[in-house]
Amino acid sequence: MNSPSPQIGFDRFIQLEWAAIALRIRAGKAALNELNEVLDSSHTGQAAKKKTRTVLNRLWLEPRADLVDFADRGVEIYCGAPDTTVPALTWGMALATYPFFGRVAEIVGRLTTLQGDCTSAEVHRRMAEIYGEREGTRRMTNMVLQSQASWGAIERLENGQRILRQKAMNLHGSQVATWLAEASLRYAGRQLSTSGLESSPVMFPFVLGGSISYLLSQSSHVELRIDSMGGQVACLRTS
């Protein structure tokens, strides 16, 4: 049985290439031995390789039971546009699967909104306020930041002390934009205003490229409502 949503979990650096291979395997376009060969060549020990495989399993190979359908819909999108969707799809699965990853993304997105950069010390300080001042928190935050750099979301400068936001990828209102907006809802775990979703800091590496209300109206897995104040909110359908 798959375990509940982990509180941290994302404790390894994940290259985009590794995530792309895992996605191709789930799509039936690659074999497991291809991933094993890549991990064997990049990991010096079995323990490190096993931990990396655990993260890749949760992302694509063996997602949690409540995320299997979501992952499979991501695979369908990938099969329609394999060359352009890997970063957005992997980002969305990480958001939906790992709250820790999402919190780092949220903090980086907020800190880099005005000037486009921030210091890693600022990110670590805010993560410590949430998860506690411990070495594990710092190390895993570094793993997430290193992964986000590999995925093209940020650049780490000055030996990792400064974080520069990279140019956002425009998704042009495509299927992956709708799916990624749903991923943001899954990360939040509650209903959100559509205006809040549109400006969500966790989405900073991407421009959805269309009205968030229109995009979400295209999803049979998201419900749009009007709240008591007359504002539009979005939530996941429960049935």
C-alpha positions in Angstrom: 0.0 0.0 0.0 1.3 3.5 -0.8 2.1 5.6 2.2 0.4 9.0 3.0 1.8 12.2 1.7 5.3 12.7 3.1 6.1 15.8 5.1 9.6 16.2 3.6 10.6 13.2 1.5 12.3 15.1 -1.4 15.8 14.5 0.0 17.8 13.9 -3.2 19.1 15.9 -6.1 17.1 14.9 -9.1 18.4 15.8 -12.5 15.9 16.6 -15.2 17.3 13.9 -17.3 16.6 11.2 -14.7 13.0 12.5 -14.3 12.6 12.5 -18.1 13.7 8.9 -18.3 11.3 7.9 -15.5 8.5 9.7 -17.3 9.3 7.9 -20.6 9.3 4.6 -18.7 5.8 5.3 -17.4 4.8 6.3 -20.9 6.1 3.0 -22.3 8.8 4.7 -24.3 11.8 3.5 -22.3 12.9 0.5 -20.3 13.8 0.4 -16.6 17.3 -0.7 -17.4 17.9 2.6 -19.1 17.3 4.4 -15.8 19.3 1.9 -13.9 22.3 2.4 -16.2 22.2 6.2 -15.8 21.9 6.0 -12.0 24.7 3.4 -11.8 27.0 5.8 -13.7 26.1 8.8 -11.5 25.9 7.3 -8.1 28.9 5.9 -6.2 26.9 3.7 -3.7 23.8 1.5 -3.6 22.3 3.5 -0.7 22.4 6.8 -2.6 21.0 5.1 -5.7 18.1 3.6 -3.7 17.2 7.0 -2.2 17.2 8.6 -5.7 15.0 5.8 -7.0 12.6 6.4 -4.1 12.1 10.0 -5.2 11.8 9.0 -8.9 9.3 6.3 -8.0 7.0 8.8 -6.2 7.3 11.3 -9.0 6.6 8.9 -11.9 7.3 5.2 -11.6 5.1 4.4 -8.6 3.0 7.5 -7.6 0.8 7.4 -4.5 -2.6 5.9 -5.0 -4.4 9.2 -4.9 -2.1 10.6 -7.6 -2.1 7.7 -10.1 -4.8 9.2 -12.3 -3.2 12.6 -12.1 0.2 11.1 -13.1 -1.4 9.1 -16.0 -3.0 12.3 -17.3 0.4 13.9 -17.2 1.8 11.0 -19.2 -1.0 11.5 -21.9 0.0 15.1 -22.2 3.7 14.1 -22.5 2.9 11.6 -25.3 1.3 14.5 -27.3 4.2 16.9 -26.8 7.3 15.0 -25.5 9.9 17.6 -26.3 8.4 20.5 -24.5 6.5 19.3 -21.4 9.0 17.5 -19.2 10.0 20.4 -17.0 6.3 21.5 -16.4 5.1 17.9 -15.8 7.9 17.1 -13.4 7.4 20.3 -11.5 3.7 19.6 -11.3 4.3 16.0 -9.9 6.8 17.3 -7.4 4.2 19.9 -6.2 1.5 17.4 -5.9 3.7 14.7 -4.3 6.0 16.6 -2.0 4.8 19.5 0.2 8.4 20.3 1.1 9.3 20.8 -2.6 6.2 23.1 -2.9 7.2 25.1 0.1 10.7 25.8 -1.2 9.2 26.7 -4.6 6.7 29.0 -2.9 9.4 30.8 -0.9 11.7 31.2 -3.9 8.8 32.5 -6.0 7.9 35.1 -3.4 11.5 36.2 -2.7 12.3 36.6 -6.4 9.1 38.3 -7.5 10.4 41.9 -7.3 14.0 41.8 -8.3 14.4 38.4 -9.8 16.9 37.1 -7.3 17.4 36.3 -3.6 20.0 34.7 -1.4 19.9 31.1 -0.4 20.3 32.2 3.2 16.8 33.8 3.0 15.3 30.6 1.7 17.0 28.5 4.4 15.8 30.9 7.1 12.2 30.7 6.1 12.3 26.9 5.7 13.8 26.6 9.2 10.9 28.7 10.6 8.5 26.1 9.2 10.4 22.8 9.6 12.7 23.6 12.4 16.3 24.6 12.7 18.0 21.3 11.9 20.6 20.0 9.5 18.1 17.8 7.7 16.0 20.8 6.8 19.0 22.7 5.4 20.3 19.7 3.4 17.0 18.8 1.9 16.3 22.5 1.0 19.6 22.4 -0.9 18.6 19.2 -2.7 15.4 20.9 -3.9 17.2 24.1 -5.0 19.8 22.0 -6.8 17.0 20.1 -8.6 15.1 23.3 -9.5 18.3 24.6 -11.1 18.6 21.4 -13.1 15.0 21.8 -14.2 15.7 25.3 -15.6 13.7 27.2 -13.0 16.6 29.0 -11.2 20.3 29.5 -11.5 22.6 29.2 -8.5 25.4 31.8 -8.5 28.3 32.6 -6.2 28.8 29.0 -5.0 25.0 28.6 -4.5 24.7 31.7 -2.3 22.6 33.7 -4.7 19.5 32.4 -6.5 18.5 33.9 -9.9 15.1 33.3 -11.3 15.3 32.1 -14.9 12.9 33.2 -17.7 9.5 31.6 -17.3 8.4 29.1 -19.8 5.2 30.1 -21.6 2.7 27.2 -21.8 0.4 29.1 -24.1 -2.8 27.9 -22.4 -2.1 24.3 -23.4 -3.2 21.1 -21.7 -0.1 21.1 -19.6 -1.1 24.6 -18.3 -4.5 23.3 -17.1 -2.8 20.2 -15.6 -0.2 22.4 -13.8 -2.9 24.7 -12.4 -4.5 21.5 -10.9 -1.1 20.6 -9.5 -1.0 23.9 -7.7 -4.4 23.2 -6.2 -3.2 19.7 -5.1 -0.2 21.3 -3.4 -2.4 23.8 -1.5 -4.8 21.1 -0.3 -7.7 23.5 -0.2 -9.8 25.7 -2.4 -8.2 28.8 -3.7 -9.4 32.0 -5.4 -8.7 31.9 -9.1 -6.9 35.2 -8.9 -4.7 33.7 -6.2 -4.0 30.7 -8.4 -3.0 32.9 -11.3 -0.4 34.7 -9.3 0.7 31.7 -7.2 4.4 31.9 -6.4 4.8 28.1 -6.7 4.2 28.6 -10.4 7.0 31.1 -10.9 8.9 29.1 -13.6 5.9 29.1 -15.9 3.4 31.4 -17.6 0.2 29.6 -18.1 -0.7 31.7 -21.1 -4.4 32.0 -20.7 -7.2 32.9 -18.3 -7.0 30.7 -15.2 -10.8 30.5 -15.0 -11.0 29.3 -18.6 -8.1 26.8 -18.2 -9.7 25.3 -15.1 -13.1 25.1 -16.7 -11.6 22.7 -19.2 -10.7 20.2 -16.4 -13.2 17.6 -15.3 -11.2 17.3 -12.1 -11.6 20.9 -10.9 -14.7 22.7 -9.8 -15.2 26.4 -10.0 -17.5 28.1 -7.5 -18.6 31.5 -6.3 -17.8 32.2 -2.6 -19.8 34.2 -0.1 -18.0 37.4 -1.1 -18.8 36.9 -4.8 -15.3 35.9 -5.8 -14.5 32.8 -7.9 -12.7 29.9 -6.2 -11.4 26.6 -7.5 -11.3 23.3 -5.7 -10.7 19.7 -6.6 -13.7 17.6 -7.4 -14.3 14.9 -4.7 -16.2 12.5 -6.9 
